[in-house]
Amino acid sequence: MTSDESRSRHKGNAAKAGIGFGSALAIAISWSANKSILWAIVHGILSWIYVIYYAIRYQ
């Protein structure tokens, strides 16, 4: 495996980890704000959009 292939593999893993963290963060924020599983699922799907909205709205 070359150095370029190794870097490419790590970039893909980092992107997946970022998406997962955004969803988990959105679900946690949504649950603490709304106490609703339905809203937590919806906000988990929207992930970073909801996190940014929440940060701006409730600064």
Secondary structure, DSSP 4 states (H G I P E B T S, - for coil): --HHHHHHHHHHHHHHHHHHHHHHHHHHHHHHHH--HHHHHHHHHHTHHHHHHHHHHT-
